Amino acid sequence: MSITTIAFPNSELRNRVIARIPAHQRANVDLVVFSDSERSAKLSRDDVDVVILPYMDSGPTIELLDELPNLRMVITQTTGFDPVAHLPERGIQVATASGVHTGGTAELALALTLASLRGIDDAVRSQVSRVWEHQRHRSLQDRRVMIIGVGEIGSAIADRFDPFEVQLTRVASTAREDERGKIHGVDELPELLPHTEVVVLITPLNEGTHHLVDEKFLSLLPDNALIVNVARGKVVDTEALVAELAAGRLHAALDVTDPEPLPRNHALWGTPNTLITPHVGGDTSAFEPRVVKILAEQVRRINDGEQPVNLIKA
């Protein structure tokens, strides 16, 4: 792979990566800036071989990719790559930041679960109103928890749930065994869901998982079951979820929504038993040092003619 120019989304990230790489490990590539809002002086679109997407709001930059005739690779700062999943079919490689967001997303999955079960969101609202309202809430201890998605983040979530003495069920696209034990296939969901009290979603978004959590899925859950979504908003049929939440039958703790950002007038803002965070799963103090480290490794590998890490298969 002959690559000579790697384009960063902004000069700050470029400079932080440069500071981490010895000069001889970047001598064969030009590290430039290219995005919808910033561009290195005299940079031609013909020059760009690799584009590193912005972490947030990558859409405008993705729209520019078709204007880059020599584009060979796109590198994301996210684990998910659904906005550029079509590129490998066009011969453009995609490498993700898998591993960068693992700990932060797993932390939030646990935090959302605990906050919803223990009524922390209600307590915060009561604090604002200066109301002392003692209630008995459910413990995570002894809950029947299902994690849908058994990749790196799914495994990290399972690790964090282990000390809470939950009854854990794991689900993936197909049934199999691993070092932790049995993994159920999605075809088993109709039998599993009626016995599940907490569902944590961390599956990738693809054709098979789009609206995986639909009206039928939700109807199979027992009353007061909790949906925790730290995957992608479109894994859930929002209209079907709103109907269940509005009826007061289910609970939800959502870091991602469809649409996103959630409009001010959207029904989800007003549904009972609902806790929403604004897609902050991986955006923690741990993110920047980890993403700079992996981007430096990608640059070093490209400079040396090696394959980058976390390449997506076409």
N, C-alpha and C positions, 0 to 999 in steps of 0.2 A: 504494500500500500504506500503510494507516494503522496505524502501530505507535507505541505510546506507552510500553510497558514491556518492558525487556530484562532477563531474569533470569540472573544468574551463579551458578555452582555454589558459590562461597564468597566471603567478603568480601575475602580477600587478593587474589584475581585481579581482583575488581571494582575495588579501590583502585589496583592497578597500572595498569589500563586507564584509569581516570579521570585518573591522574597524567599520562598521555600525551596526553590530548585537551583542547584549549582549551575553556573553558566554553561558548562560543557554538556549538561543534560537537557539543554534547550537550544543548543547552538544550531540545530538543523531545522528549526521551525520559527516562524514569526508569530508572536503573540500580539494580536491586535484587538480592537474593540469594534463590535458591530451589533447593533440592535435597532429597534424602531426609533430610539431617541438619542443614540450616541454612536459615533463612528470615528475610527481613526482617520487622521488626515491623509488624503490622497489614496484611500483604500478603494480599490475597484471591486465590484461585485464578482468579477471573474477571478479574483484572487482567493476567495474564501473556499477552503476545503472542509473545514470543521466549524460548526457553530455550537457554542455552549449556551443553552437557553437560560433566560432569567429564572430565578426560583419562583417568583410571584408574577402573575399576569404575563405568561409567556405567549399568549395568543397573538398579539401584534407582531412579535418576532417570527412566530411560526408562519404567519401570513407572508412574510418576506422570503421564505425559503425557496419558493418557486422561482424567484428572481436570481438565484445563485446557480449558474450553469455548471459549475465544477464542484458542487457540494458533494462530499463523500460520506460525511458522518455528522450526526447530531448527538450531543451529550446533554443529558438532563441533570438538573440538581434535585430531582425528585426520584422516589422509588417507582411510582406509577409513570407509565409512558403512553397512556391511551391517546393523548392528543397527537402523537406522532407515530402511532402504531402502524400506520399505512406506509411509512417510508421504506422499511426493508423490502417491501414488494417492488419498490422502484429502484432498488439497488443502493439505497442510502442506509448505512448502518446506524443503529441507535444504541447508545450505551447509557445506562442509568446510574443513579447515585445509590444503588442498593447498599444497605448497611448504614448509611448516614442517618437515616430517620428511625432506625429500629428502636432504640431505647426510648426516645421521646414519644413515639406513637404508642408503644406498649405502656408507658407510664400513663398517658392520657386515657387509654382504654380502661385501665384499672381505676383511674381517678373518676372518670365519668360513671363507671359502674357503682363505685362506692358512694359518690355524691348523690346519685339518683336513688339508690336503695335506702340510704340513710337519711334522705330528705334534706341534704345540705342546701339545695336550691331553694326549698321552702323556708329554711332557716334564714337564708340571706334576705329573702323578701320580708320576712318577719322582722329582721333586724332594721331594715330600712324604715319599716312602719313602727318600730319600737314596741313590738308585741312579743311577749313571752308566751310561747305556745308549745307546751310539752306534748310530744306524741311518741308512740312506739313505732319504730320503723323496722324494716327487714334488715337482717344481717346478710353479708355476703357469705358468711360461714353457712355451710350445709346447702347452699343453693345449687341447683342443677344448671350448669353453665355449658353453653355450646359455643365453640369458636369455629366460624366458617372461614377457612383459609389457613393453610399450614406451612406457608413459606417462612422466611426469616423473621418477619414481624409477628406472624401468627405464633411461631414457636416462642418468641420473646414474651408475648402476652400470656401464653400458657405457663411459662416459667414464673411470671409475676402473680398468677392466680394460685399457684400450687400451695403457698403457705396459708391460704385462707380456708383450707379444708372444704373445697368445693367438689362436687361431682362433675368432672369435666368430660365433655364429649367433643371430639374434633371431627370436622367435616371438610372434605376436599372434593374436587371434581370426580375422582374415582376412589374406590375403597382400596386400602393397602395397610401395611404394617410399617412402623419405623421403630427407632430405639425407645420411643416413649410408649408405644403400644399401638392399639387399633385406631385407624382413621376410617371413618365412614364415608361413603360416597353420597353425592347430592341426591341420588335416586332414593336414598333411605330417609330423606327429610320427612315425608308424610308420616312415617312411623315414629320418628324421633321428636318432632316438634311438640306434640301434645304433652310430652314429659319434660319440657325445657322451660326454665324460668328466666334465664338470661341468654340472649343471643348476641355475640360479638362478631361484627362483620369486618373482615380484613382481607377479603378476596380481591384479586385484581378485577378491573372492569374490562369485560370483553363481551362478545356476543352471547356467551353462555351464562354470564352473570348479570347482564342488563335486566333490571327489574326482577332479579331472582326473588327478592322479597316483595311479593305481589299480594293481591287480595286473598288468594288461596293460602299462601304461606302464612300470612298473619292470622287468618281464621283458624288455623290449626294450633296456634299457641294458646295456652291456658290463660284465663283472666289474670291481669296484673303482671303478665310477662313483660320483660324489659328488652328493647332493641337498642344496642349500642353500635353506632356506625362510625368507624374510623377508616373506612375503605374509600369509596367514592359515592357521591350522592345518588348517581343513577343506578346503583345496585338495588336501591329501594324505589318502589312505585310510590312517589310522594302522595299522590291523591288517595291511594288506598291506606297509607299510614295515617294521613290526616283524619280520615273517616273513623279509624279505630281510636285514635287519640281523642278526637272530639266527643266520642261516645264514652270516654273515660275507662275503656276496657283495658288498654295497654299503656305502657310507659315507653318513653324514648329518650335517649341521650345521644345527641348527634354532633359530631365534629364536622361532618360534611352533609351537604343538602343538594337537592335538585329542585329549583335552580340554585346557582351559587355565583355571587353572593345572594343571600336570601332577600328579596325585595321587602321594603318596610311594610307593605300591605299584605304580605303573604299569610295565609291561614295558619301556617306552622307557628308563627310568633304567638298566637293566642290560644293554642291547644293546651288543655290541662296535661299534667304528668309529663311535661316536655322540658328538657334541658338542652340548650344549644350553645356550642362554642364555635367561633368563626374560623374553622379549618386551621387549627394551630397545633395539630398532632406532632409534626416534626419540627416545628419552628420554635426551638428552645435555644438556650445558651450553648448547648452542645452542638448545634447545627453548623455554625460557621467554621470552627476549627476542623470539623470532620469533612465538610464539603471542600475546604481548601486542600486538605490532605489528599482526598481522592482525586481532585482535579489535577493536583501536582503529579500524582502517580500516572494519570492519563496522559499528561503532557510528556512526562519522561518516557513512557512506553512508545508513544507516537514518534518522539524524537529518535528513539533507538530502533524504530522499525518493528516494534512488537505489537501484538494485539492488545487493545485496551481491555480493562476489566468490565464486567457486567454488560457484555454485548448481548443484544436481543437476537434470537434466532428468527430468520425470515419465515 
